[in-house]
């Protein structure tokens, strides 16, 4: 989920963290 993190980080770092937690 590297590309996902980069895309989310650019838009919202908070959402990126939430998505990572959901994925795991």
N, CA, C and O atoms as a printed pandas DataFrame, in Angstrom:
    atom_number atom_name residue_name chain_id  residue_number  x_coord  y_coord  z_coord
0             1         N          UNK        A               1    0.844   -1.214    0.000
1             2        CA          UNK        A               1    0.000    0.000    0.000
2             3         C          UNK        A               1    0.871    1.253    0.000
3             4         O          UNK        A               1    0.613    2.206    0.736
4             5         N          UNK        A               2    1.877    1.235   -0.815
5             6        CA          UNK        A               2    2.768    2.425   -0.883
6             7         C          UNK        A               2    2.137    3.505   -1.750
7             8         O          UNK        A               2    2.072    4.667   -1.348
8             9         N          UNK        A               3    1.675    3.131   -2.927
9            10        CA          UNK        A               3    1.057    4.132   -3.811
10           11         C          UNK        A               3   -0.182    4.728   -3.138
11           12         O          UNK        A               3   -0.466    5.917   -3.285
12           13         N          UNK        A               4   -0.905    3.902   -2.407
13           14        CA          UNK        A               4   -2.099    4.393   -1.714
14           15         C          UNK        A               4   -1.706    5.441   -0.681
15           16         O          UNK        A               4   -2.343    6.487   -0.555
16           17         N          UNK        A               5   -0.632    5.131    0.061
17           18        CA          UNK        A               5   -0.194    6.064    1.118
18           19         C          UNK        A               5    0.194    7.410    0.499
19           20         O          UNK        A               5   -0.160    8.463    1.029
20           21         N          UNK        A               6    0.906    7.376   -0.598
21           22        CA          UNK        A               6    1.348    8.627   -1.232
22           23         C          UNK        A               6    0.129    9.435   -1.687
23           24         O          UNK        A               6    0.058   10.642   -1.453
24           25         N          UNK        A               7   -0.804    8.783   -2.321
25           26        CA          UNK        A               7   -1.993    9.489   -2.823
26           27         C          UNK        A               7   -2.798   10.066   -1.663
27           28         O          UNK        A               7   -3.248   11.211   -1.714
28           29         N          UNK        A               8   -2.971    9.266   -0.625
29           30        CA          UNK        A               8   -3.743    9.756    0.522
30           31         C          UNK        A               8   -2.977   10.837    1.279
31           32         O          UNK        A               8   -3.562   11.826    1.721
32           33         N          UNK        A               9   -1.685   10.647    1.423
33           34        CA          UNK        A               9   -0.875   11.628    2.159
34           35         C          UNK        A               9   -1.000   12.995    1.485
35           36         O          UNK        A               9   -1.081   14.019    2.164
36           37         N          UNK        A              10   -1.017   13.009    0.173
37           38        CA          UNK        A              10   -1.116   14.286   -0.542
38           39         C          UNK        A              10   -2.463   14.953   -0.239
39           40         O          UNK        A              10   -2.543   16.174   -0.103
40           41         N          UNK        A              11   -3.515   14.139   -0.136
41           42        CA          UNK        A              11   -4.850   14.703    0.113
42           43         C          UNK        A              11   -5.094   14.858    1.616
43           44         O          UNK        A              11   -5.428   15.944    2.091
44           45         N          UNK        A              12   -4.927   13.790    2.334
45           46        CA          UNK        A              12   -5.188   13.850    3.794
46           47         C          UNK        A              12   -4.396   12.770    4.510
47           48         O          UNK        A              12   -4.654   11.578    4.341
48           49         N          UNK        A              13   -3.439   13.196    5.304
49           50        CA          UNK        A              13   -2.599   12.212    6.011
50           51         C          UNK        A              13   -3.443   11.462    7.049
51           52         O          UNK        A              13   -3.191   10.290    7.329
52           53         N          UNK        A              14   -4.412   12.122    7.597
53           54        CA          UNK        A              14   -5.256   11.467    8.620
54           55         C          UNK        A              14   -6.015   10.292    7.989
55           56         O          UNK        A              14   -6.078    9.202    8.557
56           57         N          UNK        A              15   -6.576   10.531    6.829
57           58        CA          UNK        A              15   -7.338    9.464    6.150
58           59         C          UNK        A              15   -6.410    8.301    5.829
59           60         O          UNK        A              15   -6.797    7.138    5.941
60           61         N          UNK        A              16   -5.206    8.617    5.435
61           62        CA          UNK        A              16   -4.223    7.582    5.091
62           63         C          UNK        A              16   -4.015    6.654    6.285
63           64         O          UNK        A              16   -3.959    5.433    6.137
64           65         N          UNK        A              17   -3.903    7.243    7.450
65           66        CA          UNK        A              17   -3.668    6.420    8.661
66           67         C          UNK        A              17   -4.890    5.544    8.924
67           68         O          UNK        A              17   -4.762    4.372    9.278
68           69         N          UNK        A              18   -6.066    6.123    8.748
69           70        CA          UNK        A              18   -7.289    5.350    8.996
70           71         C          UNK        A              18   -7.383    4.186    8.007
71           72         O          UNK        A              18   -7.752    3.073    8.382
72           73         N          UNK        A              19   -7.050    4.450    6.763
73           74        CA          UNK        A              19   -7.110    3.397    5.744
74           75         C          UNK        A              19   -6.129    2.276    6.069
75           76         O          UNK        A              19   -6.445    1.097    5.914
76           77         N          UNK        A              20   -4.946    2.653    6.518
77           78        CA          UNK        A              20   -3.924    1.638    6.849
78           79         C          UNK        A              20   -4.430    0.744    7.972
79           80         O          UNK        A              20   -4.261   -0.474    7.927
80           81         N          UNK        A              21   -5.047    1.348    8.971
81           82        CA          UNK        A              21   -5.554    0.573   10.115
82           83         C          UNK        A              21   -6.661   -0.375    9.638
83           84         O          UNK        A              21   -6.751   -1.515   10.093
84           85         N          UNK        A              22   -7.487    0.104    8.734
85           86        CA          UNK        A              22   -8.584   -0.744    8.232
86           87         C          UNK        A              22   -8.023   -1.915    7.430
87           88         O          UNK        A              22   -8.492   -3.046    7.548
88           89         N          UNK        A              23   -7.027   -1.629    6.624
89           90        CA          UNK        A              23   -6.434   -2.686    5.784
90           91         C          UNK        A              23   -5.820   -3.774    6.661
91           92         O          UNK        A              23   -5.950   -4.961    6.362
92           93         N          UNK        A              24   -5.173   -3.386    7.710
93           94        CA          UNK        A              24   -4.489   -4.399    8.537
94           95         C          UNK        A              24   -5.523   -5.111    9.379
95           96         O          UNK        A              24   -5.180   -6.004   10.153
